[in-house]
């Protein structure tokens, strides 16, 4: 069994948007409840995530973006609107810094050998956050913060990012579009939010899929595009934007994946990590809004990380 670090924090429950918003605090509880029910939580090694520092955030976000969020943040009981889907309460930036800090801590754990891999059960998500813009429920780009930390603080030369959220991780793409030592691979439903035009770069591997693709379409895209690209890149670390909103039961999208698909793609990434990166994988939660399906899918993902 592998030493899998588990990072989460009460601050991530305190960020809340308007009533009925799908990106709600219950998401974290749904995952943890399923980890408990399946006996997996006792096998994980808990580590408290720190708050990401200004320096760590500024590696991937502009000073103007960081200042704008600080100025926009409410101090009382109200909400501040970033866009029609994305709102802040007084606890939002603390939660967002904690979510980004979880990636920093998880990267440290696996690169120093304290853990074999890690799963960050945190929110708000991050992969839509661009260098200069918060959007799509995202404020800071957590996976990008983790990748930049691995490069800057640990001196890695090649980091791969795998994103299987139902939505295109436009923020991650924009941040690393001209960074040759980061390979970003993504599957996503198309056409669909955020309706951005994918950038064409050698280090970006796009796998847009039509609604209804199901596991067969998803697996074919990963096998044909992701796996050869990651294998050729030979990453020293693999980071995962783990969005579970492509699930059959999640009405946010229409990709129609099931738990076995998430377990399969995790196994494929573990195999590549074992081949090139001494098994080092750090995964962070992105989407997933049907709570039962989210919990089951995340548990399937974590089970493979544990190697059981």
TORKOL-4160 file (C-alpha; in steps of 0.2 Angstrom, whole numbers, padded with zeros to 4 digits, m for minus):
308
<pt num="1" X="0000" Y="0000" Z="0000"/>
<pt num="2" X="0006" Y="0017" Z="m0004"/>
<pt num="3" X="0008" Y="0032" Z="0008"/>
<pt num="4" X="m0005" Y="0043" Z="0002"/>
<pt num="5" X="m0006" Y="0061" Z="0010"/>
<pt num="6" X="m0023" Y="0068" Z="0012"/>
<pt num="7" X="m0025" Y="0087" Z="0014"/>
<pt num="8" X="m0041" Y="0096" Z="0018"/>
<pt num="9" X="m0046" Y="0110" Z="0030"/>
<pt num="10" X="m0061" Y="0118" Z="0039"/>
<pt num="11" X="m0057" Y="0135" Z="0030"/>
<pt num="12" X="m0062" Y="0126" Z="0014"/>
<pt num="13" X="m0080" Y="0124" Z="0021"/>
<pt num="14" X="m0082" Y="0142" Z="0025"/>
<pt num="15" X="m0082" Y="0149" Z="0008"/>
<pt num="16" X="m0100" Y="0149" Z="0002"/>
<pt num="17" X="m0109" Y="0157" Z="m0012"/>
<pt num="18" X="m0128" Y="0160" Z="m0014"/>
<pt num="19" X="m0141" Y="0147" Z="m0009"/>
<pt num="20" X="m0142" Y="0133" Z="m0021"/>
<pt num="21" X="m0125" Y="0136" Z="m0029"/>
<pt num="22" X="m0118" Y="0119" Z="m0035"/>
<pt num="23" X="m0101" Y="0123" Z="m0029"/>
<pt num="24" X="m0105" Y="0121" Z="m0010"/>
<pt num="25" X="m0097" Y="0116" Z="0006"/>
<pt num="26" X="m0106" Y="0099" Z="0006"/>
<pt num="27" X="m0095" Y="0093" Z="m0008"/>
<pt num="28" X="m0080" Y="0091" Z="0004"/>
<pt num="29" X="m0091" Y="0082" Z="0016"/>
<pt num="30" X="m0098" Y="0070" Z="0003"/>
<pt num="31" X="m0081" Y="0065" Z="m0002"/>
<pt num="32" X="m0075" Y="0063" Z="0016"/>
<pt num="33" X="m0091" Y="0053" Z="0021"/>
<pt num="34" X="m0088" Y="0041" Z="0007"/>
<pt num="35" X="m0069" Y="0039" Z="0012"/>
<pt num="36" X="m0075" Y="0035" Z="0030"/>
<pt num="37" X="m0089" Y="0023" Z="0024"/>
<pt num="38" X="m0077" Y="0014" Z="0012"/>
<pt num="39" X="m0063" Y="0012" Z="0026"/>
<pt num="40" X="m0051" Y="0023" Z="0016"/>
<pt num="41" X="m0049" Y="0038" Z="0027"/>
<pt num="42" X="m0040" Y="0028" Z="0040"/>
<pt num="43" X="m0027" Y="0023" Z="0027"/>
<pt num="44" X="m0024" Y="0040" Z="0022"/>
<pt num="45" X="m0011" Y="0051" Z="0031"/>
<pt num="46" X="m0018" Y="0068" Z="0035"/>
<pt num="47" X="m0008" Y="0084" Z="0033"/>
<pt num="48" X="m0014" Y="0101" Z="0037"/>
<pt num="49" X="m0012" Y="0113" Z="0022"/>
<pt num="50" X="m0005" Y="0130" Z="0025"/>
<pt num="51" X="m0011" Y="0146" Z="0017"/>
<pt num="52" X="m0002" Y="0149" Z="0001"/>
<pt num="53" X="0009" Y="0164" Z="0002"/>
<pt num="54" X="0009" Y="0179" Z="m0009"/>
<pt num="55" X="0025" Y="0174" Z="m0017"/>
<pt num="56" X="0018" Y="0157" Z="m0022"/>
<pt num="57" X="0002" Y="0164" Z="m0029"/>
<pt num="58" X="0011" Y="0178" Z="m0038"/>
<pt num="59" X="0021" Y="0165" Z="m0048"/>
<pt num="60" X="0005" Y="0161" Z="m0058"/>
<pt num="61" X="m0006" Y="0177" Z="m0055"/>
<pt num="62" X="m0003" Y="0195" Z="m0059"/>
<pt num="63" X="m0001" Y="0207" Z="m0045"/>
<pt num="64" X="m0016" Y="0216" Z="m0052"/>
<pt num="65" X="m0027" Y="0200" Z="m0050"/>
<pt num="66" X="m0021" Y="0197" Z="m0032"/>
<pt num="67" X="m0025" Y="0215" Z="m0028"/>
<pt num="68" X="m0042" Y="0215" Z="m0036"/>
<pt num="69" X="m0048" Y="0200" Z="m0026"/>
<pt num="70" X="m0042" Y="0208" Z="m0010"/>
<pt num="71" X="m0051" Y="0224" Z="m0014"/>
<pt num="72" X="m0067" Y="0215" Z="m0019"/>
<pt num="73" X="m0068" Y="0203" Z="m0004"/>
<pt num="74" X="m0082" Y="0208" Z="0008"/>
<pt num="75" X="m0079" Y="0210" Z="0026"/>
<pt num="76" X="m0096" Y="0207" Z="0033"/>
<pt num="77" X="m0110" Y="0195" Z="0030"/>
<pt num="78" X="m0113" Y="0200" Z="0011"/>
<pt num="79" X="m0107" Y="0193" Z="m0005"/>
<pt num="80" X="m0097" Y="0201" Z="m0019"/>
<pt num="81" X="m0099" Y="0196" Z="m0037"/>
<pt num="82" X="m0085" Y="0191" Z="m0048"/>
<pt num="83" X="m0096" Y="0185" Z="m0062"/>
<pt num="84" X="m0114" Y="0178" Z="m0062"/>
<pt num="85" X="m0108" Y="0161" Z="m0057"/>
<pt num="86" X="m0094" Y="0166" Z="m0045"/>
<pt num="87" X="m0096" Y="0175" Z="m0029"/>
<pt num="88" X="m0086" Y="0179" Z="m0013"/>
<pt num="89" X="m0090" Y="0179" Z="0005"/>
<pt num="90" X="m0079" Y="0185" Z="0019"/>
<pt num="91" X="m0071" Y="0168" Z="0020"/>
<pt num="92" X="m0068" Y="0165" Z="0002"/>
<pt num="93" X="m0050" Y="0171" Z="0000"/>
<pt num="94" X="m0044" Y="0161" Z="0016"/>
<pt num="95" X="m0052" Y="0146" Z="0008"/>
<pt num="96" X="m0044" Y="0149" Z="m0009"/>
<pt num="97" X="m0027" Y="0152" Z="m0001"/>
<pt num="98" X="m0029" Y="0136" Z="0009"/>
<pt num="99" X="m0034" Y="0126" Z="m0007"/>
<pt num="100" X="m0018" Y="0133" Z="m0016"/>
<pt num="101" X="m0008" Y="0130" Z="0000"/>
<pt num="102" X="m0013" Y="0112" Z="0000"/>
<pt num="103" X="m0005" Y="0109" Z="m0017"/>
<pt num="104" X="0011" Y="0118" Z="m0011"/>
<pt num="105" X="0011" Y="0107" Z="0004"/>
<pt num="106" X="0007" Y="0091" Z="m0005"/>
<pt num="107" X="0021" Y="0094" Z="m0018"/>
<pt num="108" X="0033" Y="0096" Z="m0004"/>
<pt num="109" X="0027" Y="0080" Z="0004"/>
<pt num="110" X="0030" Y="0069" Z="m0012"/>
<pt num="111" X="0046" Y="0078" Z="m0018"/>
<pt num="112" X="0054" Y="0076" Z="m0001"/>
<pt num="113" X="0049" Y="0058" Z="0001"/>
<pt num="114" X="0037" Y="0060" Z="0015"/>
<pt num="115" X="0023" Y="0053" Z="0005"/>
<pt num="116" X="0021" Y="0043" Z="m0011"/>
<pt num="117" X="0007" Y="0053" Z="m0018"/>
<pt num="118" X="m0007" Y="0065" Z="m0012"/>
<pt num="119" X="m0025" Y="0070" Z="m0013"/>
<pt num="120" X="m0031" Y="0087" Z="m0009"/>
<pt num="121" X="m0050" Y="0088" Z="m0004"/>
<pt num="122" X="m0051" Y="0106" Z="m0005"/>
<pt num="123" X="m0062" Y="0120" Z="m0012"/>
<pt num="124" X="m0064" Y="0132" Z="m0021"/>
<pt num="125" X="m0058" Y="0124" Z="m0037"/>
<pt num="126" X="m0045" Y="0132" Z="m0047"/>
<pt num="127" X="m0042" Y="0127" Z="m0065"/>
<pt num="128" X="m0053" Y="0141" Z="m0073"/>
<pt num="129" X="m0043" Y="0155" Z="m0064"/>
<pt num="130" X="m0032" Y="0163" Z="m0077"/>
<pt num="131" X="m0017" Y="0174" Z="m0073"/>
<pt num="132" X="m0027" Y="0190" Z="m0073"/>
<pt num="133" X="m0045" Y="0183" Z="m0070"/>
<pt num="134" X="m0056" Y="0174" Z="m0058"/>
<pt num="135" X="m0070" Y="0164" Z="m0066"/>
<pt num="136" X="m0080" Y="0148" Z="m0066"/>
<pt num="137" X="m0081" Y="0146" Z="m0047"/>
<pt num="138" X="m0061" Y="0148" Z="m0046"/>
<pt num="139" X="m0051" Y="0162" Z="m0038"/>
<pt num="140" X="m0033" Y="0155" Z="m0038"/>
<pt num="141" X="m0027" Y="0141" Z="m0049"/>
<pt num="142" X="m0022" Y="0128" Z="m0037"/>
<pt num="143" X="m0014" Y="0116" Z="m0049"/>
<pt num="144" X="m0004" Y="0129" Z="m0057"/>
<pt num="145" X="0002" Y="0136" Z="m0040"/>
<pt num="146" X="0008" Y="0118" Z="m0036"/>
<pt num="147" X="0017" Y="0116" Z="m0053"/>
<pt num="148" X="0025" Y="0133" Z="m0052"/>
<pt num="149" X="0031" Y="0128" Z="m0034"/>
<pt num="150" X="0038" Y="0112" Z="m0040"/>
<pt num="151" X="0048" Y="0121" Z="m0053"/>
<pt num="152" X="0054" Y="0136" Z="m0043"/>
<pt num="153" X="0056" Y="0128" Z="m0025"/>
<pt num="154" X="0062" Y="0110" Z="m0030"/>
<pt num="155" X="0071" Y="0113" Z="m0046"/>
<pt num="156" X="0061" Y="0101" Z="m0057"/>
<pt num="157" X="0063" Y="0102" Z="m0075"/>
<pt num="158" X="0047" Y="0093" Z="m0081"/>
<pt num="159" X="0030" Y="0093" Z="m0073"/>
<pt num="160" X="0014" Y="0086" Z="m0082"/>
<pt num="161" X="m0004" Y="0091" Z="m0078"/>
<pt num="162" X="m0018" Y="0080" Z="m0082"/>
<pt num="163" X="m0036" Y="0087" Z="m0081"/>
<pt num="164" X="m0051" Y="0076" Z="m0083"/>
<pt num="165" X="m0064" Y="0089" Z="m0077"/>
<pt num="166" X="m0080" Y="0090" Z="m0089"/>
<pt num="167" X="m0075" Y="0108" Z="m0092"/>
<pt num="168" X="m0059" Y="0114" Z="m0101"/>
<pt num="169" X="m0046" Y="0120" Z="m0089"/>
<pt num="170" X="m0043" Y="0137" Z="m0098"/>
<pt num="171" X="m0034" Y="0145" Z="m0084"/>
<pt num="172" X="m0021" Y="0132" Z="m0082"/>
<pt num="173" X="m0019" Y="0132" Z="m0101"/>
<pt num="174" X="m0017" Y="0151" Z="m0102"/>
<pt num="175" X="m0004" Y="0151" Z="m0087"/>
<pt num="176" X="0007" Y="0138" Z="m0095"/>
<pt num="177" X="0004" Y="0141" Z="m0113"/>
<pt num="178" X="0022" Y="0146" Z="m0116"/>
<pt num="179" X="0031" Y="0136" Z="m0103"/>
<pt num="180" X="0040" Y="0121" Z="m0111"/>
<pt num="181" X="0044" Y="0112" Z="m0094"/>
<pt num="182" X="0025" Y="0110" Z="m0091"/>
<pt num="183" X="0015" Y="0098" Z="m0101"/>
<pt num="184" X="m0004" Y="0101" Z="m0099"/>
<pt num="185" X="m0016" Y="0087" Z="m0105"/>
<pt num="186" X="m0035" Y="0089" Z="m0104"/>
<pt num="187" X="m0051" Y="0080" Z="m0108"/>
<pt num="188" X="m0067" Y="0090" Z="m0108"/>
<pt num="189" X="m0084" Y="0091" Z="m0116"/>
<pt num="190" X="m0085" Y="0102" Z="m0131"/>
<pt num="191" X="m0094" Y="0114" Z="m0135"/>
<pt num="192" X="m0097" Y="0118" Z="m0117"/>
<pt num="193" X="m0092" Y="0131" Z="m0104"/>
<pt num="194" X="m0080" Y="0141" Z="m0104"/>
<pt num="195" X="m0082" Y="0142" Z="m0123"/>
<pt num="196" X="m0064" Y="0147" Z="m0125"/>
<pt num="197" X="m0054" Y="0144" Z="m0140"/>
<pt num="198" X="m0040" Y="0131" Z="m0135"/>
<pt num="199" X="m0023" Y="0138" Z="m0138"/>
<pt num="200" X="m0012" Y="0128" Z="m0150"/>
<pt num="201" X="0005" Y="0125" Z="m0142"/>
<pt num="202" X="0017" Y="0110" Z="m0142"/>
<pt num="203" X="0015" Y="0108" Z="m0123"/>
<pt num="204" X="m0004" Y="0108" Z="m0123"/>
<pt num="205" X="m0014" Y="0092" Z="m0127"/>
<pt num="206" X="m0032" Y="0095" Z="m0130"/>
<pt num="207" X="m0045" Y="0081" Z="m0131"/>
<pt num="208" X="m0062" Y="0090" Z="m0133"/>
<pt num="209" X="m0076" Y="0077" Z="m0133"/>
<pt num="210" X="m0094" Y="0078" Z="m0138"/>
<pt num="211" X="m0108" Y="0075" Z="m0124"/>
<pt num="212" X="m0112" Y="0057" Z="m0122"/>
<pt num="213" X="m0095" Y="0051" Z="m0126"/>
<pt num="214" X="m0095" Y="0040" Z="m0111"/>
<pt num="215" X="m0081" Y="0029" Z="m0105"/>
<pt num="216" X="m0076" Y="0022" Z="m0122"/>
<pt num="217" X="m0074" Y="0039" Z="m0129"/>
<pt num="218" X="m0065" Y="0046" Z="m0114"/>
<pt num="219" X="m0053" Y="0031" Z="m0113"/>
<pt num="220" X="m0049" Y="0031" Z="m0132"/>
<pt num="221" X="m0044" Y="0050" Z="m0131"/>
<pt num="222" X="m0033" Y="0047" Z="m0116"/>
<pt num="223" X="m0025" Y="0032" Z="m0124"/>
<pt num="224" X="m0022" Y="0040" Z="m0140"/>
<pt num="225" X="m0017" Y="0058" Z="m0135"/>
<pt num="226" X="m0013" Y="0059" Z="m0116"/>
<pt num="227" X="m0003" Y="0043" Z="m0113"/>
<pt num="228" X="0010" Y="0045" Z="m0128"/>
<pt num="229" X="0012" Y="0063" Z="m0124"/>
<pt num="230" X="0016" Y="0061" Z="m0106"/>
<pt num="231" X="0027" Y="0046" Z="m0109"/>
<pt num="232" X="0037" Y="0055" Z="m0121"/>
<pt num="233" X="0038" Y="0070" Z="m0110"/>
<pt num="234" X="0045" Y="0059" Z="m0095"/>
<pt num="235" X="0038" Y="0070" Z="m0081"/>
<pt num="236" X="0047" Y="0071" Z="m0064"/>
<pt num="237" X="0030" Y="0074" Z="m0056"/>
<pt num="238" X="0012" Y="0072" Z="m0062"/>
<pt num="239" X="m0002" Y="0084" Z="m0055"/>
<pt num="240" X="m0020" Y="0080" Z="m0057"/>
<pt num="241" X="m0035" Y="0092" Z="m0059"/>
<pt num="242" X="m0048" Y="0079" Z="m0053"/>
<pt num="243" X="m0065" Y="0085" Z="m0059"/>
<pt num="244" X="m0078" Y="0072" Z="m0056"/>
<pt num="245" X="m0092" Y="0082" Z="m0065"/>
<pt num="246" X="m0091" Y="0071" Z="m0081"/>
<pt num="247" X="m0100" Y="0058" Z="m0071"/>
<pt num="248" X="m0116" Y="0050" Z="m0078"/>
<pt num="249" X="m0126" Y="0057" Z="m0063"/>
<pt num="250" X="m0120" Y="0075" Z="m0064"/>
<pt num="251" X="m0131" Y="0086" Z="m0073"/>
<pt num="252" X="m0118" Y="0099" Z="m0074"/>
<pt num="253" X="m0112" Y="0091" Z="m0090"/>
<pt num="254" X="m0116" Y="0076" Z="m0101"/>
<pt num="255" X="m0100" Y="0066" Z="m0103"/>
<pt num="256" X="m0108" Y="0050" Z="m0094"/>
<pt num="257" X="m0092" Y="0044" Z="m0086"/>
<pt num="258" X="m0094" Y="0032" Z="m0071"/>
<pt num="259" X="m0082" Y="0027" Z="m0056"/>
<pt num="260" X="m0073" Y="0014" Z="m0066"/>
<pt num="261" X="m0068" Y="0027" Z="m0078"/>
<pt num="262" X="m0060" Y="0038" Z="m0065"/>
<pt num="263" X="m0051" Y="0022" Z="m0057"/>
<pt num="264" X="m0045" Y="0018" Z="m0075"/>
<pt num="265" X="m0037" Y="0035" Z="m0079"/>
<pt num="266" X="m0029" Y="0036" Z="m0061"/>
<pt num="267" X="m0021" Y="0019" Z="m0064"/>
<pt num="268" X="m0014" Y="0024" Z="m0081"/>
<pt num="269" X="m0007" Y="0040" Z="m0073"/>
<pt num="270" X="0000" Y="0030" Z="m0058"/>
<pt num="271" X="0009" Y="0018" Z="m0071"/>
<pt num="272" X="0016" Y="0033" Z="m0080"/>
<pt num="273" X="0022" Y="0041" Z="m0063"/>
<pt num="274" X="0030" Y="0025" Z="m0058"/>
<pt num="275" X="0039" Y="0024" Z="m0075"/>
<pt num="276" X="0046" Y="0042" Z="m0075"/>
<pt num="277" X="0042" Y="0051" Z="m0058"/>
<pt num="278" X="0046" Y="0038" Z="m0044"/>
<pt num="279" X="0027" Y="0037" Z="m0042"/>
<pt num="280" X="0025" Y="0055" Z="m0038"/>
<pt num="281" X="0007" Y="0061" Z="m0041"/>
<pt num="282" X="m0002" Y="0075" Z="m0032"/>
<pt num="283" X="m0021" Y="0077" Z="m0036"/>
<pt num="284" X="m0033" Y="0091" Z="m0031"/>
<pt num="285" X="m0052" Y="0092" Z="m0032"/>
<pt num="286" X="m0059" Y="0102" Z="m0046"/>
<pt num="287" X="m0078" Y="0100" Z="m0051"/>
<pt num="288" X="m0091" Y="0087" Z="m0046"/>
<pt num="289" X="m0108" Y="0092" Z="m0040"/>
<pt num="290" X="m0119" Y="0077" Z="m0039"/>
<pt num="291" X="m0114" Y="0073" Z="m0021"/>
<pt num="292" X="m0116" Y="0054" Z="m0021"/>
<pt num="293" X="m0107" Y="0052" Z="m0037"/>
<pt num="294" X="m0094" Y="0064" Z="m0032"/>
<pt num="295" X="m0090" Y="0054" Z="m0016"/>
<pt num="296" X="m0090" Y="0038" Z="m0025"/>
<pt num="297" X="m0079" Y="0044" Z="m0039"/>
<pt num="298" X="m0066" Y="0052" Z="m0027"/>
<pt num="299" X="m0066" Y="0036" Z="m0017"/>
<pt num="300" X="m0062" Y="0026" Z="m0033"/>
<pt num="301" X="m0048" Y="0039" Z="m0037"/>
<pt num="302" X="m0041" Y="0038" Z="m0020"/>
<pt num="303" X="m0041" Y="0019" Z="m0019"/>
<pt num="304" X="m0030" Y="0018" Z="m0034"/>
<pt num="305" X="m0018" Y="0031" Z="m0027"/>
<pt num="306" X="m0017" Y="0020" Z="m0011"/>
<pt num="307" X="m0013" Y="0005" Z="m0022"/>
<pt num="308" X="m0027" Y="m0006" Z="m0015"/>
